[in-house]
């Protein structure tokens, strides 16, 4: 039986995470691997509902509430989708995971980093990706991708 592999793609919005995740998934499947593509927040029915709340531009969410919503989504996602796929020997490719929470809620919202780290650890039951790829693109590239911002969500509207 093949060993499961957990790969996470991180980076800012419009950096190409979803595109690269899709390309990597196709490449691995061509080589005979079973691949599960997923995202955070999201990946399960409940987590997708939480995603809608978090990204709704009409939502007024305090930073700590936002953190707990992300972690609630994450624990459900980890338990229902990621861990079973790993146990089945599949490759999981996830668009965002704990590093995004550290960046957005920790550094971006100014929440205590130790609190964010502790909640990340609890929500993942200490599961860590085998590989995290951080996509970093030059600032000028964001201007070229401005057309991708149509219908910006709550997070993309933040400074």
C-alpha positions in Angstrom: 0.0 0.0 0.0 1.3 3.4 -0.9 1.9 5.9 1.8 -0.4 9.0 2.0 1.2 12.3 1.3 -0.1 15.7 2.5 0.9 18.7 0.4 -0.2 22.3 1.1 0.1 25.3 -1.2 0.2 28.7 0.6 0.5 32.2 -0.6 -1.5 35.4 -1.1 -4.7 35.6 -3.0 -4.1 35.6 -6.8 -0.6 34.1 -6.4 -1.6 31.0 -8.4 -2.2 28.4 -5.6 -5.4 27.0 -7.2 -3.8 26.8 -10.6 -0.7 25.1 -9.4 -2.7 22.7 -7.2 -4.8 21.7 -10.2 -1.6 21.2 -12.3 0.1 19.1 -9.6 -3.1 17.0 -9.1 -3.2 16.2 -12.8 0.5 15.4 -13.0 0.3 13.0 -10.0 -2.8 11.3 -11.4 -1.0 10.8 -14.7 1.6 8.9 -12.7 -1.0 6.6 -11.1 -1.5 8.3 -7.7 -4.9 8.8 -6.2 -5.2 12.5 -5.4 -7.7 14.4 -3.3 -7.8 18.2 -4.0 -9.2 20.3 -1.3 -9.1 23.8 0.2 -9.3 25.8 3.4 -11.6 27.0 4.6 -13.7 24.3 3.0 -13.4 20.7 2.0 -16.5 19.3 3.8 -20.1 20.3 3.9 -19.9 22.2 7.2 -16.5 23.7 6.3 -17.9 25.1 3.0 -20.8 26.7 5.0 -18.3 28.3 7.3 -16.3 29.5 4.3 -19.4 31.3 3.0 -19.8 33.1 6.3 -16.1 34.0 6.5 -15.9 35.4 3.0 -19.3 37.1 2.8 -18.6 40.8 2.4 -21.7 41.5 4.5 -20.3 39.6 7.5 -19.0 41.7 10.4 -16.7 39.3 12.3 -14.4 40.1 15.2 -10.8 38.8 14.8 -11.1 36.2 17.6 -14.5 34.9 16.2 -12.9 34.8 12.8 -10.0 32.7 14.2 -12.4 30.2 15.9 -14.5 29.9 12.7 -11.3 29.0 10.7 -10.3 26.5 13.3 -13.8 24.9 13.5 -13.7 24.5 9.7 -10.2 23.1 9.9 -10.9 20.4 12.5 -13.9 19.1 10.6 -11.8 19.2 7.3 -8.9 17.4 9.0 -11.0 14.7 10.6 -13.4 14.0 7.7 -11.3 14.5 4.6 -7.5 14.8 5.2 -6.9 12.0 7.7 -9.1 9.4 6.0 -7.4 10.1 2.7 -3.9 9.8 4.2 -4.9 6.5 5.8 -6.1 5.3 2.4 -2.6 6.1 0.9 -3.8 9.0 -1.2 -2.1 12.3 -1.9 -3.9 15.3 -0.5 -3.3 18.7 -2.1 -4.7 21.5 0.0 -5.1 25.1 -1.0 -4.1 26.8 2.3 -3.8 25.3 5.8 -2.3 26.6 9.1 0.3 28.9 7.7 -2.5 31.1 6.3 -4.1 31.4 9.7 -0.9 32.4 11.2 -0.4 35.1 8.5 -3.9 36.4 8.3 -5.3 36.1 11.8 -1.9 36.2 13.7 0.0 38.8 11.9 -2.8 40.5 9.9 -5.3 40.7 12.7 -2.8 41.1 15.4 -4.0 38.1 17.5 -1.5 36.5 19.9 0.7 34.2 17.8 0.9 31.6 20.7 -2.9 31.5 20.8 -3.1 31.0 17.0 -0.4 28.3 17.1 -2.1 26.5 20.0 -5.5 26.5 18.2 -3.9 25.4 14.9 -2.3 22.5 16.8 -5.6 21.5 18.4 -7.6 21.8 15.2 -5.1 19.6 13.3 -4.5 17.1 16.1 -0.8 17.9 15.4 -1.1 16.8 11.8 1.6 18.6 9.7 1.9 18.6 5.9 4.7 16.5 4.5 5.4 19.4 2.2 4.3 23.1 2.2 4.9 25.1 -1.0 4.7 28.9 -0.5 4.0 30.8 -3.7 5.6 34.3 -3.6 5.1 36.5 -6.6 6.4 40.0 -7.3 4.1 42.9 -6.2 3.9 44.1 -9.8 2.3 40.8 -10.8 -0.7 41.5 -8.6 -1.5 44.7 -10.6 -1.5 42.5 -13.8 -4.0 40.2 -12.1 -6.3 42.9 -10.9 -9.0 41.6 -13.3 -9.2 38.5 -11.1 -10.5 40.6 -8.2 -14.0 40.9 -9.6 -16.5 40.2 -6.8 -13.9 40.5 -4.1 -14.8 38.6 -0.9 -14.6 39.9 2.7 -10.9 38.9 3.2 -9.8 40.4 -0.1 -11.4 43.7 0.8 -9.2 44.0 3.9 -6.1 46.1 3.9 
